[in-house]
Each structure stands twice: as structure tokens, then as C-alpha cells.
Amino acid sequence: MGDSMSDLLLFEIEAPNGDRAIIHGPGSGAQGIELDESPEGLWETPTTTIWTEGARQEGGTYNGFRHNMQDVILPVHISPTEDMSWQQVKSRWSAMWEFERETHLVATSSSGIRRLALRKVETPKFNPRNDPGRNRYGHMVMTLRAGWPFWVEKDELDLFQSKVGELNGHLTLLNPTNRPMHVKWVIDAPQGGQVTIPDFSWITDPKHEDYEWRGRVVDVPTLSPGENLVIETYPDVETYTSNLNPMFSARSNAIDFDFPVPPHTLPVDVPIKCTKPNMTVAVYQPRHWTMVMGGEE
């Protein structure tokens, strides 16, 4: 039986202006802000399925799913502190939220530290029954939205550096999260050279159409001396960014990265090949979760 205390959540706000406030858990209320009961929309990424239905079709056809924007409702109590009046607390809290810049809701639990980036959707709801200065209390409801609807942990980093007589090596990939992981590669080539990196399909079923790509690798086009190349494998962003060649993607012959690391993948050593010494190959492994806590297998 687990320790029930380890399952408790701590919520903290990290504002774009550098301000911070704990709103739930140990230390909450010390800065005059405390989360009310029944916050909405923060527990799990909103997901809907996609269906098509023909004019004469009986029933419908499943065509996949999509993750939607995450709308969050945060009701909070606003009270004075030893150092600040009620109005000062309210002003400070209001300054922590913007339409243009993101504020982070930080969740700390037994699952680690995860962040959800939020913006205001509309003016917060504030409807006191009478003069809030008289009661020295206010209740505010924040309507917020996360365009990237996932709880984000710090990236995991591993790197390999080639040496004379040791041009090849390996990096370790692992994905403990409950969603596919699209890694980012960063290659430094002080003396130029070429790198070969993996793009495995991760399929173990011989009947699967992608089984033949279980050992797929990508030969990155030769880099010039002093070139730094960033490779984003997430499909909705530019794949190749070079510090020397803005048209690097044209050199890739439209070769793209097709396969994310599946959810709950245990540590796997993958091969890295370099043609020159002193090349550095780094892999950034994002930790994005669909849940504020939990999701581990």
C-alpha cells in the first residue's frame, strides 16, 4: 500500500514577469492566493475522436483522434497577507497573467514536476457581493487556455562525441511518458563530416507494414566545418536548421524522420556513426504527458 501523502499535489504559478506563487499544497495562501474547490480542465489533455459517415452508410467509420486545446478554469481566493493589503494581492495576481505571454501552472507530485503553459482567454470573472475592501476578501475565476495541451517535464539529454579511433558509439533513448516522443537532434561539426542517426519504426510484429523499418537510419548530409545542425523530428515544425546554410533542407533530398519513440519505451542503446573526430551528437528527449500526474506504466 502506497504512502497517501506522496500522492498529494502542489500547484505553483510561474509568471512571465518572474513572479511566483504557491496556490495549492504546502505553503499555499502565504502570498494571499489559494486555489478554490472544483478547478476544471487541468487534469488530462482533452481528446476527441474523428469519424466520417456516408450518406447511405450504416453507422460510421473511425478515422483517428486529435488532442484539442486545453481550457482551464482556476477559481481562487484572494486575501490580504502580513505584508500586502487585499488590493495589493489582487493587483499582483492580475499581473501574473497575460494574453500575449504564457504563465506556467507547475504541478509537483510523486510523478515529478510538470508544467502547463497557459494564457488568459478573457477578462477574469470578479463579482464581489459588496465592497471587497470591507471584507478584505475576493473570489476570482480565471479562464485560461493551453495551446500545447500537455504537461511538460524537463527534457532528458544524452550526447556522444567522436574521437580519433572512436568515430562510432551509441546514445540511450527512453520514453517513460504516455505519449509518443519526437526527439530533437543537435549536431556540432567543428571539422565538418557526416553523421548517421537512427529513425527506428520500433515495430516488433513481422506482419506490421512498418516492420521493415525497425532498423532504419538516416544519413545526414555532410556538414561543413563549424556547422551546427538542429533536427526537429516533430512533424509540424521545420526539420532542419543550420547556422551556416538556411537552405539545408534542400540538401536532405526530402528525407524526413517518420517514427517517434513509442510511449513507455524502456532504455535502448541506439547506434551513432560519425566520419570525423570531435563531432558532437546530442539528443533531447521531451517529456510530455497527457496527465497532471501519473501516466507511468
N, C-alpha and C positions, 0 to 999 in steps of 0.2 A: 504494500500500500504506500503510495507516494506521500510526500510532505505537502499538505494542502497550502502551506504558506508559500511554497515555491511556485505555485500556480497563480499568485496574485500579480496584477498588472500595475505598473507605474506609468502614468502618462505625463509627458512634459512637452511644452511648446517651445520650439526654437524659431525665433522671428528673424526675418531678413535684416532687421536693424541690429541684430546681435543680442537682443534681449531674450531671456529665458524665464519660464515659469512652470512649476510643477502644479498640475491641476487635479491629479488623482494619485493616491498612494501615499507612502511616507513623505512627509513634507508638504503635502497639498494644503492650500489655504494660507500658508505662511506669507504669500505675496498678495493675498486678498482675492484670489481667483480659485474657485473649486468647481469641478465638474458636477453637474446635477445628474439625477437619475435619467435613465432611458435615452442615452445618446443613440443616434441612428446612423446606419450606413458604414460604420468603420470596421466591422468585424470580418467581412470577407468580400473579395472582389466580386462585383455584380456581373453575372454571366448569363447570356441568353442563347438559346438555340435558334438556328436558321432553317426554315422549312419552305418548300415550294409545293404548290398544289395546282395540278392541271384542271382545265375546265371540266373535263369528264372523268378525272381521276377519283378513285375511291380512296379516301384518306389523303395522306401527304407523304412527301419524301424528305428525309432528314439530309441537310446539306452542311452540317457542321455547327460550330458555335463561335461566339465572339465575346470578348471581355469589354464591358462598357465603362464609360466614365464613372467614377465613384463619387456619389453625392453623400456628404456627411452633414449631419445635424448635431451641433455641440451646444447643449444648454449649460450655462454656467451661472454660479452665484458670484456676485461682486460685493465685497465687504471691505471696510477700512482695515488698515494694519496699524502697528505701533508707529510706523514712520510715514504713512500716507493716508490722506483722507479718502473717503469713498470716491469722490470725484477724481482724485489723482489716480487711484487704482483703475477706474473706468477708462481714463484717458490713456494710461499705459497699456491696458489690454487692447484698446482700439488701435493703438499704434503698432501692435504686433501683427496685424492682419492687413493685407493689401489685395487689390485687384490685379496688379501687374506682377508683383513678385511673390514667390512661394514661401509659405510658412510651413515648417515641418512639425507634424504630430509624431512624437517619439514614444514608442512603446517598449518598455523594458520588462521582461518576464523570464521564466526559466528557458524560453526559446531563444533568448538573446536580445539584441537591441535592433528594432526595426523602425523605419521611418516612412511616413506617408506625406507626400508633398501636396499642400492644399492652397487654394486661393479662395477669396470671398466670391460668392456668386451674386450676392445682393447685399444691401444695407442690413446689418444685423437687426433683429427684432428686439425692441426695448419698449415695454409697455408697463411702466410702474402704475400701481393703483392710485398713488398720490405722490406727493413730493418725496423723491428718493433721498434727498438730503435730510429730511426729517427722520426717516427710518434708518438712514445710513446703510442702505442695502439696495441692490438692484439685481434683476434677473435678465440675462441677455441670451438670445438664441442665435447662434452663428450658423448660417447656411453656406457650406463650403463645397469645393469640388476638387477632386484629384484627376487631372487629365491622364496621368500614368497611374492606373488603379491598382498598384501593387505595393506591398510593404517591402522596403529595400533595406538590406543589410550591407555592410561594408564589403567591397569586392575582395575575393581571395586572389592572391598574386603568386605566381611561380615563374621562374626565369632560368634560362640556360645561356651560358656564354661559351662560345667556341674558343679553342686554344690550338696552338701548333701541335699536331699529333693527336688532337682530340676534337675533331670537327663535328662529330655527331654525338648526340646524347638523348635525353628524354625530359619531358615535363609531366607533372601529375595533374590530371583533370579529375574533378569530383563535383557532383551536384546533389547536395542534400535537400534541395528545395522541392516543392510540389509542382513546379512548372518547368518547361524546357529552358535550357540555359544557352544563350548565344554569347560566346566568348568574344573578347577583343584581343587581337594580337598587336604587339608593338615591336618592331624590328629596327635595330640600330646597326648600321654597317659602316664603321669608320674607314675600312679599306675596300668597301664595296663587297659584292658577292651575291650568291643566291641561297635561298632558304627553302626547304621543303617542310611543310607543316600538315598535320592531319585534318581530315574532314570526314571522319568515320560516320557511317549510317547507324551504327550501334545495333543493327538488326541481327538477331541470332536464329531466327526462323528461316530455314532454307527456302520455304515457299513464298516468303515475302518478296515483293518486287524490288526492294532496295537491299536485299541480302548481298547482291554482288558488289555493293559499295561499302561493305563493312570494313574494308581496309583502304578506303580512298584517301589519297593525299593530294595536296596542291603544291605544284612547283611555282613559287612566287617569282615573277620576272626579276632578272638581275638588277640589283641596286647599285647606284653609283657611289663612289667614296664619299662618306659624310652624309649619306641619305638616311633619313628616318621615315619609316612607313608604318602607318596605323591601319589595321584591317578590322573593320567592324563586320561581324557576321550576322547581326540583326538585319532582317530583310528590308526594313523600312528606312534605312539610312544609307548614306554613301559608303560603299565598301572600302575603297582605297583613298587614303590621304597621305600625300608625300610632302615633305618640307622642301623638296627641290623640283618636283615635277607635278604641276597642277593637273596634267593630263595623264597621270599614271594609269588610270582605269583603262585607257585606250591600249595600253601595253599588255593588259591582262587577258586579251583575246576573249573577253566576256566570260571568263572563268569565275564562277561565284562559289560561295560556300552554302551548301544545301542542308546541312544536318546539325541541329542543336544537340547538346548533351541532354539525354532524357532525364526526367525527374528521378530523384533518389538513386543516382548513379554513384556507386562506391568508387574509391580512389583507383584510377587506372593510369599506368605509365604509358605515355604516347611518344613516338619517335620524332626527333627533330634532326634535320640534316642541314649542315652549312658547308659552303665551298671555300670560305675564307676564315682565318682566325680573327678573334676579337669581335665577332658578331654577337649581339645580344638579342635573344628572343624572349619576350615576356608575354605571358598570357594572363589577362584579367578575367576573372570568373565572377560574374554578377550573382548576387544572392537576392532574388526577387520572389516574394511569397504572395499567395493569394489570401493569406490569413494574418491577422494581427499577432497571433501566437499559435503554436502548433503547426501541423502540416508535415512534420517529420515522419518518416516511415517507421 
